[in-house]
Amino acid sequence: MKRRTFILGAGALGTAVAATGAGVLASRPGSRLVPGKSRARSIVGDEVLPQSTEVVIIGGGFAGANAALTLAERGIPVVLCEKGVVAGEASGRSMGFMNGQFADPLKTPMILRSKELWAGMNARLGADSSFRPRGATLALADGQVDFAQAWIDRNAAFDKFDYRIVTGSELESLLPGNRNLPKAALFSPSDGAVDSSLAVPAIAEVARSRGVTLLQNCAVREVELSGGQVSGVVTEKGTIACKTVIVAGGHWTPLFMSGMGIRMPQVDVYLSQCALSAVDGPTMPYQSERYGVRIRADGTFAFGVVTVVMPIEPTVIRNLPLLGPAREAAGAMATLGLSFKDFWNDLTEDTHSIPSPYENRRILMPEVNVAPMTEGIAALAEDYPAFKDAKVIEEWAGAISSTPDNMPYITGIPSHQGLFVGSGLEAGLSWGPAVGEALADLAMGNTPQFDLANYRSDRFTDGSPIAFH
Ligand SMILES: Cc1cc2nc3c(=O)[nH]c(=O)nc-3n(C[C@H](O)[C@H](O)[C@H](O)COP(=O)(O)OP(=O)(O)OC[C@H]3O[C@@H](n4cnc5c(N)ncnc54)[C@H](O)[C@@H]3O)c2cc1C
């Protein structure tokens, strides 16, 4: 029984590896990187590089912005360096489901903490993050109901875990107007919806108003060390002295860490989505077998299908021995893709070159894979006929980064005092607030809200058995 979720890093990974064995190397739509353009609301940052600070955060996505906000609230001086613009990469491209559907129970404490933080986010910011507590439903096929119940039972001991299976008239009341109502669905009233083009900019803006120095178009080239202790960062605009660095670099984290001789494997999948104009559609986020749809704060809809492309990057080849468990957990929702140009670029990237790879690509953006979305919209209109009149008002694609065991990194680096990493988030819109808070706790030497043992950096290199979570 495979996990079915809209965040498909896992299944994609395994399927892709299997397909690599079959030698499928042809170029496919949606496999190439194209010149990057942010879709996030642009915000004003700072221009003057401070000479020193307490904490430098690398990366202005969900992980970095939430860590910055938490540290600022605790009175810690922070500089956030973003090589492009805030939420220019994955965090501005997310579908916007805030949920924990079918996540491994190992992640449940993190997910429940994140739900709590999202629920209080608008009040905490004193501004609209775009979070809406809408609940969510995930259609269950006949064969999936027992699996879903077993998953619920495994999580039942967690306080505030509120997923349950809904059927009949209750399901009808959650999804009014659906012409092909599933027999059963997984439902949580505490799931929610977040508009990715708005949320991180709102968080970063408030963090800045609380004292964070926000430097956009400011790539960090490397971390400086003195006797094993972090002493600063070298950016393209100069050096900042600091004793603590948090790397929240999304896709770029493995490359950045490799510059310090630290191996932290991640693998990407590319996913395309679109926005549909406002019609009389479902107000609760919904994932069917064939698509996902979510109303946005302005009444339009985010839409996507359960099809991803896994780009064959050098990192896939390098980490092949780690990917066995992922292959077993694989679904058939991913196709392999290969761009020779991107592969060659990645292979020859030198983290110590100037300009650095982070300056050479300010915004990572895959091309849009249109065909599966067209089919998906037709399926949506079968369920909700009002969508026959909906217009596609935007299309975009993004890269989701995960790890070989599908657990993020939320970790210190034992060999480098003062260096912390939050990356490989997979469902980082959902988990970002808890990850950011945990990174802030680590940076301050506090005990995090949940156990981080399974999120440590060296689990792929210390001989631990690798399972898929
Ligand atoms: C199409 C799509 C749909 C998704 N749907 C969902 C969903 O519905 N629900 C959900 O929970 N998640 C979803 N996700 C996943 C989620 O968006 C990501 O997990 C999350 O955004 C990752 O956040 P991050 O902060 O780790 O990384 P990012 O958002 O990638 O941020 C990292 C930042 O670091 C910067 N950076 C990197 N290196 C440097 C450097 N050296 N110097 C300075 N800056 C640097 C980058 O420019 C980047 O902006 C989706 C993702 C995509 C692409």
The ligand as an ORCA input file, in Angstrom:
! r2SCAN-3c Opt
* xyz 0 1
  C       5.000     22.769     -6.918
  C       5.154     22.545     -5.428
  C       4.048     22.225     -4.643
  C       4.186     22.048     -3.273
  N       3.078     21.839     -2.512
  C       3.187     21.776     -1.156
  C       2.024     21.704     -0.335
  O       0.899     21.736     -0.821
  N       2.208     21.594      1.014
  C       3.447     21.584      1.590
  O       3.539     21.466      2.809
  N       4.573     21.703      0.835
  C       4.478     21.806     -0.512
  N       5.589     21.944     -1.296
  C       6.912     21.849     -0.661
  C       7.337     23.152     -0.006
  O       7.073     24.229     -0.861
  C       8.832     23.083      0.312
  O       9.086     21.933      1.100
  C       9.313     24.302      1.066
  O       8.999     25.463      0.366
  C      10.808     24.233      1.303
  O      11.182     25.395      2.027
  P      12.702     25.700      2.307
  O      12.755     26.932      3.094
  O      13.353     24.490      2.849
  O      13.365     25.872      0.851
  P      13.208     27.014     -0.265
  O      11.877     27.584     -0.327
  O      13.755     26.420     -1.513
  O      14.163     28.148      0.248
  C      15.572     28.027      0.219
  C      16.122     29.384     -0.168
  O      17.531     29.388      0.062
  C      18.102     30.238     -0.893
  N      19.538     29.922     -0.948
  C      20.093     28.723     -1.265
  N      21.429     28.796     -1.194
  C      21.735     30.058     -0.829
  C      22.961     30.741     -0.603
  N      24.157     30.132     -0.731
  N      22.917     32.047     -0.225
  C      21.717     32.674     -0.058
  N      20.529     32.065     -0.289
  C      20.539     30.776     -0.661
  C      17.342     29.917     -2.159
  O      17.434     30.937     -3.115
  C      15.927     29.706     -1.631
  O      15.128     30.857     -1.756
  C       5.472     22.148     -2.672
  C       6.586     22.469     -3.452
  C       6.429     22.677     -4.824
  C       7.635     23.047     -5.634
*
